[in-house]
Amino acid sequence: MVARARRSAVVALVRAGTVLLVAATLASCGGAQPSAARGSGQGALPFDPPPPPVAWHACAGSSGERCGTVAVPVDYAHPRGPQIDLALAEHPATDPGRRVGALVFNPGGPGESGVQLLPVVVALLPPEVVARFDIVGFDERGTGQSDAVTCGPSPAQAASALSLPPAPGDPLPAAAVYRTLEPACAASHPGVLTSINTVNAARDLDRIREALGERRLTFLGLSYGTLLGAAYAALFPHHVRAMVLDGAVVPGQSLASEARAEAPALEASLRHFFATCAAAPTCPAGPDPAATYAAVHAALAAHPLPAPGNGDTVPVTVGDLDSATLYYLSVPTFASSYPSALVAAEHGNGGPLRSLSVGFWEDLNGASLVGPQWAYLCQDAADHPGPRAAGALATTLHRRYPLLGAFSVTVNLAGCTSWPRPAQPVTASRAVGAPPIVVIGNQGDPNTPFSAAVALSHQLASGVLVEWEGYGHTWLLNGSTDACMRTLVTRYLVTRTPPRNGTRCP
């Protein structure tokens, strides 16, 4: 579901207890066949041996899902060198007689476990897609069960980091939280850390395609997953069968530019919440939710609330309010406790607010996502503003967007302020030669603004823009039952017939 609410929006669905495991009928998995498209993309290496077929076995405690692994090289310049085993999980097509192939998805983050979140995505996808595709989730290198990066501050420390410098010219306060992040990650993962980036993840995705026996890839990317999909199409344009990118991240856009784009979208989404909640017969945040929010913000700024306890010793701060707010605005239906958490904080109980704020920094099983998320973000981005440059940007955006403008800087780039410049940043590419790629954007998305979907659809030579007129982060997480969207996504994935560019679903 990029260090923003693309982080754990999908995890919110599961933690809310609203999604059930989907039973599946088993389908046979044929052996991997040599790809006719092999070697036709920039990412192919002529001496790279193809992986063996996935050896599937029943996932522990599952209802029909199968698990397996695919080995990938740590360094693609030396494909026979050290390997990483990527974890995979598959929900077989429920109508195997009409099976089209495998649909591989990435839930975002970066770093969220596609293996853990497979049942969630299956439950949200259109039924016809689940019937006709094996749905496959995987853990990217450095995440989940794929040699996860475990380093950095705790989720509570990350969630509580402050965004607004005390005075103009001061460094970004959150930068201090991450000052030792990269050295700690490098020390705990020597020889592997620098390989954790989206360029290598895209190469890994092609090996997954081969191991699944798919001649070309059918892919669904949510949030950060759109960056992975675009990078894959750039490297392997002729390996793409169909691709849906929902909640766009623009390849090559600077971290500072992403913060500038997110600030107004986040501010507008919060003000929309104030207006709609106030207009409801009863609003859990009171008759004037904007006033409740302002009171909580002022109180936390003056005096952070005591740590919730139970092993959490970090006081609850304005940072928690910011993080919890973004979480709620991303998946309001599934993070519905946010308004009552505001009231609890107003009365001196910061526990409910902390429970929401750490959601961005933990995977479904409670594992910290701090290390893997910043490793991908910082090693994908060519620009790394220092603490003072980041502080200046936060001060500027706070003046224009006083509610959450400064926070948009922290959540987009705080962890990269002390990270070395990367060797393989993600760059813009038109992915010439790829078939039509559907890019979905929400008008009311708080963290991947609709403008990013427009930009990505224009950047890709074959991009097809679809607009969903809704609020929340991504269509799938907030409008999966929308008939208009279900119809066009199903038709495209099954028949490869794209919608008209500029199609709008209200």
C-alpha positions, 0 to 999 in steps of 0.5 A: 500500500514510499515513506508515506501512507502508501506505507501501510494502508493495506495493513489497515484493512487487515488490522481492522478485522474486516477482511477474511481469508478467501478460500481457493480451489487448487490449480496445477502449476506448469513448469517454467518455460523459456521466455520468447521475450527473454533478452529483449529488455534493457534489464536482461543479462545474456549470461543470466541463467533462468530460475527453476520453476517455483516448488509450491507447497501449502502455506502454513495455516492457509485456506488453499494458498501455496507458498514457494521461493525464487532465488535471485542474485544479490548482484546482477553483475554476478548472477552466479554469486550470493543469492537471496531467496524471495518468498512468494505466495499464490492464490490459485485461480478459482475457475482453473478451466478459464485461467488466463495466467498469473497476476503478480501484485505489489501492495506498496510501502515499500516493504509491505509483505505481499505474502502476508497481504495476499488474502487481503488483495484477493478479497478486494479484487474483482471476482472475475479477476480472482476466478481467472488469475492465480494471484501472486504476492511476494516479499521484495528483497530486504523485506518480509521473509526475503532477508528483511532489513532490520535496523533503525529507530523503532516504529514508535520513534519514527511515528513520533518524530517532529516535523516543524523546525523550532525557528527558520533556518533550523534543521528538520527535527525528524532528521535527528531520529535517522542520523545513524540509520544508514550506518546501522543498516550497513553494519547489520546487512553488509554486502546486501544493503546497497543492493536494496533498490527498485532497479534490482527489485524490477530485475527480481520481478522478471525472475519471478515471471520466469519461475512462474512460467509466464511468457509475459507479466501481468502486474498490479502495483499499489502506491510504491508498487506503481514505481516498481511497475514503471521501473519494470516496464522501463527495463523489460518493455516487451515482457509486459502483458498487462499492468495496472498502476494504482496510486501513482509515484512518478519515477525520477521525481525528486523527494522535495518535489514529492513533498511539495506535491503531497502537501496540498493534497494532504491539506485538502483531504484533512479539510474535507474530513472536517467538513464532512464529519461536521455535516454528519448527524453525529461526528465522533470528533465533536460538532467542530472536528477542526477545533478538536484537531486544533486543540489536540495539536496545541496540547501535544505541541506544548506537552506530549502525552505519556508513553502508552506503556506495555513496552512502548516508552516513547511519549505521544507527540504531534508527530503521532497526530500527523501520522495517525491523520495520514493513516486515517485519510488514506483508508478512512473506512478501515481506520474509523477509530481516528475521530475517537482517538482525537477525543481520547487524546484531547482528554489525556489518553494518547494510546489510541492515537499511538496505535494508529500512528505506528501502523505506517511503520509496522507490517501485518505481523508487527515487524518494523518497516522502518529499515526497509522503507527508508533503504528503498526510498533513499537508494531510489532517489538521486537527491538527498536534501540535508537536514537544514535544506529539509528544515527550510522546505518544511518551514516553507510548506508550513506557511502555505499549508499550516495543518500538515505541510511540514509533515509532508517533508518528514514523511517523504525524505527525513530518513534520507537526510543523512543517507549517502547518494545511491548508485542506482537511482530510479530515473524517468523512462517512457518504457517504449515498446510496452503495451498499454499501461493503465494508471489509476488516480484518485482526485482525493488521494492524500499522499499520491496526488492525482497530479502524479497519476497524470504525470506518470500516464504522460511519462509512459509512452503507452500510459492510459489515465483512469480517474476515480472520483473518490477520497482515500489512497488508491482506488483498490483500497477505497473503491474496490466495489465501484462497478465502473472501475471493476468493469474496466479493470477486469476487461483490461486484465482479462482481454488486454483491452484498455479503457479510453485514455482519460476515462472517469469513474464517479 
